[in-house]
Amino acid sequence: MVEPPVQQQPQLQSQGYDVEAYPANGQSPEQVQQDGYQCYQYAVQQSGFDPRTATYQPAPEVVQAYRQAQGNCLSSRGYQVSY
């Protein structure tokens, strides 16, 4: 008997500044993408830092604020988050 391949959970895309998040409630790939984008927008709004358009190295406090806001948003939507 052959074991079926282990299905890897979709991971939210990281840009180096993002937290690592894995769906904990069986979210679909489409839901993962939507939640990731909405939490990215929330983190930008809360921190004032947008890693997708940044042309500078932000202060560590700014990165921490961005990552904390993003992690809180994703956790509240049922993702396992690691910083």
Backbone as JSON, one array per atom type, in Angstrom:
{
  "sequence": "MVEPPVQQQPQLQSQGYDVEAYPANGQSPEQVQQDGYQCYQYAVQQSGFDPRTATYQPAPEVVQAYRQAQGNCLSSRGYQVSY",
  "N": [[0.84, -1.18, 0.0], [0.57, 2.14, -0.86], [1.35, 5.23, 0.56], [-0.54, 8.22, 0.41], [0.68, 11.3, -1.01], [1.9, 13.81, 1.2], [0.04, 16.63, 1.72], [1.09, 19.86, 1.34], [0.58, 22.69, 3.32], [-0.72, 25.78, 2.13], [1.35, 28.64, 2.12], [1.55, 31.98, 3.19], [2.81, 34.52, 1.08], [6.06, 35.75, 1.51], [8.02, 38.67, 2.04], [10.36, 39.13, 3.2], [9.97, 40.98, 5.2], [7.58, 40.16, 6.15], [5.52, 38.18, 8.37], [5.58, 34.63, 9.03], [2.96, 32.59, 8.09], [0.51, 30.11, 8.51], [-2.35, 28.42, 7.35], [-4.72, 27.5, 9.74], [-7.24, 26.59, 9.91], [-8.14, 25.2, 7.71], [-8.37, 26.92, 5.49], [-9.06, 27.91, 2.15], [-6.89, 28.09, -0.78], [-7.54, 30.46, -2.15], [-8.76, 31.96, -0.13], [-6.62, 32.22, 1.62], [-4.93, 33.84, 0.09], [-6.51, 36.17, -0.13], [-6.85, 36.91, 2.6], [-4.17, 37.3, 3.27], [-3.5, 39.54, 1.68], [-5.3, 41.48, 2.67], [-4.47, 41.63, 5.34], [-1.88, 42.5, 4.97], [-2.43, 45.06, 3.96], [-3.64, 46.16, 6.23], [-1.49, 46.08, 8.05], [0.28, 47.88, 6.81], [-1.23, 50.21, 7.03], [-1.35, 50.49, 9.82], [1.34, 50.68, 10.58], [2.56, 52.5, 8.91], [4.45, 51.78, 7.11], [5.34, 50.41, 4.04], [6.37, 47.56, 2.74], [6.43, 46.71, 0.1], [6.83, 48.88, -1.5], [8.94, 50.2, -0.45], [12.0, 51.96, -0.47], [14.11, 52.07, 1.14], [15.9, 51.14, 4.12], [14.01, 50.41, 6.82], [13.62, 51.64, 10.22], [14.22, 49.47, 13.02], [12.05, 49.49, 14.84], [9.9, 50.22, 13.28], [9.67, 48.09, 11.5], [9.05, 46.12, 13.37], [6.55, 47.06, 14.28], [5.06, 46.8, 11.91], [5.21, 43.99, 11.45], [4.01, 43.04, 13.8], [1.39, 44.06, 13.61], [0.55, 42.79, 11.24], [0.79, 40.08, 12.01], [-1.05, 39.95, 14.16], [-3.44, 40.46, 12.8], [-3.59, 38.26, 11.02], [-3.6, 36.13, 12.85], [-6.05, 36.56, 14.07], [-7.69, 35.73, 12.09], [-7.49, 33.05, 11.95], [-4.96, 31.82, 11.5], [-1.84, 30.17, 11.96], [0.81, 31.76, 13.29], [4.2, 32.69, 12.97], [6.88, 34.56, 14.15]],
  "CA": [[0.0, 0.0, 0.0], [1.34, 3.38, -0.98], [0.77, 6.36, 1.27], [-0.72, 9.4, -0.45], [1.64, 12.37, -0.67], [1.47, 14.78, 2.21], [-0.27, 17.92, 1.09], [1.68, 20.97, 2.05], [-0.33, 23.82, 3.51], [-0.26, 27.0, 1.46], [1.98, 29.63, 2.99], [1.45, 33.33, 2.68], [4.06, 34.98, 0.49], [6.87, 36.6, 2.37], [8.9, 39.61, 1.34], [11.45, 39.41, 4.1], [9.44, 41.72, 6.34], [6.31, 39.55, 6.56], [5.54, 37.04, 9.27], [5.23, 33.36, 8.41], [1.62, 32.24, 8.54], [-0.03, 28.89, 7.92], [-3.78, 28.3, 7.66], [-4.98, 26.52, 10.79], [-8.65, 26.2, 9.87], [-8.49, 24.67, 6.4], [-8.7, 27.96, 4.53], [-8.74, 27.61, 0.75], [-5.82, 28.96, -1.31], [-8.1, 31.78, -2.46], [-8.96, 32.67, 1.15], [-5.27, 32.55, 2.11], [-4.46, 34.99, -0.68], [-7.31, 37.34, 0.25], [-6.49, 37.29, 3.97], [-2.8, 37.82, 3.24], [-3.5, 40.89, 1.13], [-6.0, 42.37, 3.58], [-3.64, 41.84, 6.53], [-0.78, 43.35, 4.51], [-2.95, 46.44, 3.92], [-3.84, 46.58, 7.62], [-0.17, 46.32, 8.64], [0.78, 49.13, 6.23], [-2.0, 51.31, 7.64], [-1.01, 50.62, 11.24], [2.76, 50.98, 10.8], [3.05, 53.55, 8.03], [5.54, 51.22, 6.31], [4.9, 49.5, 2.98], [7.57, 46.88, 2.25], [6.38, 46.5, -1.35], [7.26, 50.09, -2.2], [10.04, 50.83, 0.29], [13.3, 52.1, -1.14], [15.03, 52.34, 2.23], [15.88, 50.19, 5.24], [13.3, 51.08, 7.9], [14.09, 51.44, 11.59], [13.72, 48.22, 13.58], [10.75, 49.69, 15.49], [8.91, 50.28, 12.21], [9.5, 46.7, 11.06], [8.34, 45.43, 14.45], [5.15, 47.49, 14.25], [4.47, 46.19, 10.72], [5.09, 42.55, 11.67], [3.04, 42.81, 14.88], [0.06, 44.31, 13.07], [0.24, 41.72, 10.3], [0.6, 38.85, 12.78], [-2.31, 40.04, 14.9], [-4.51, 40.35, 11.82], [-3.66, 36.88, 10.55], [-4.03, 35.27, 13.97], [-7.49, 36.75, 14.3], [-8.4, 35.08, 10.98], [-7.31, 31.61, 12.03], [-3.67, 31.36, 10.98], [-0.76, 29.96, 12.9], [1.79, 32.77, 12.91], [5.49, 32.7, 13.65], [7.57, 35.83, 13.89]],
  "C": [[0.89, 1.24, 0.0], [0.61, 4.5, -0.26], [0.58, 7.52, 0.31], [0.28, 10.48, -0.06], [1.04, 13.33, 0.34], [1.23, 16.11, 1.52], [0.28, 19.04, 1.96], [0.67, 22.1, 2.15], [0.18, 25.03, 2.75], [0.29, 27.99, 2.47], [1.8, 31.0, 2.35], [2.81, 33.78, 2.17], [4.78, 35.92, 1.44], [7.76, 37.49, 1.53], [10.1, 39.94, 2.21], [10.99, 40.17, 5.34], [8.19, 41.04, 6.91], [6.53, 38.43, 7.56], [5.26, 35.78, 8.47], [3.88, 32.95, 8.97], [1.12, 31.02, 7.77], [-1.5, 28.78, 8.3], [-4.01, 27.18, 8.67], [-6.41, 25.99, 10.74], [-9.08, 25.71, 8.49], [-8.9, 25.71, 5.37], [-8.26, 27.54, 3.13], [-7.58, 28.49, 0.3], [-6.31, 30.37, -1.64], [-8.29, 32.61, -1.19], [-7.62, 33.09, 1.73], [-4.75, 33.8, 1.41], [-5.2, 36.26, -0.27], [-6.95, 37.82, 1.66], [-5.09, 37.9, 4.02], [-2.76, 39.25, 2.75], [-4.18, 41.87, 2.09], [-5.18, 42.64, 4.84], [-2.39, 42.65, 6.19], [-1.24, 44.81, 4.51], [-3.14, 46.98, 5.33], [-2.49, 46.93, 8.27], [0.45, 47.62, 8.11], [0.08, 50.32, 6.88], [-1.57, 51.54, 9.09], [0.42, 51.09, 11.47], [3.27, 52.17, 9.99], [4.19, 53.08, 7.13], [4.97, 50.23, 5.3], [6.14, 48.83, 2.38], [7.58, 46.67, 0.74], [6.85, 47.72, -2.13], [8.46, 50.77, -1.54], [11.32, 50.84, -0.53], [14.39, 52.38, -0.11], [14.91, 51.23, 3.27], [15.2, 50.89, 6.41], [13.95, 50.81, 9.26], [13.5, 50.15, 12.13], [12.34, 48.34, 14.24], [9.61, 49.69, 14.46], [8.61, 48.87, 11.7], [8.72, 45.92, 12.11], [6.86, 45.8, 14.46], [4.42, 46.85, 13.08], [4.2, 44.7, 10.97], [4.05, 42.24, 12.76], [1.61, 43.01, 14.37], [-0.36, 43.2, 12.11], [-0.04, 40.41, 11.03], [-0.71, 38.84, 13.54], [-3.5, 39.85, 13.97], [-4.69, 38.9, 11.37], [-4.1, 35.92, 11.64], [-5.52, 35.36, 14.19], [-8.32, 36.08, 13.21], [-8.13, 33.58, 10.92], [-6.05, 31.07, 11.41], [-2.72, 31.14, 12.14], [0.39, 30.85, 12.44], [3.09, 32.56, 13.68], [6.25, 33.94, 13.2], [9.0, 35.54, 13.6]]
}
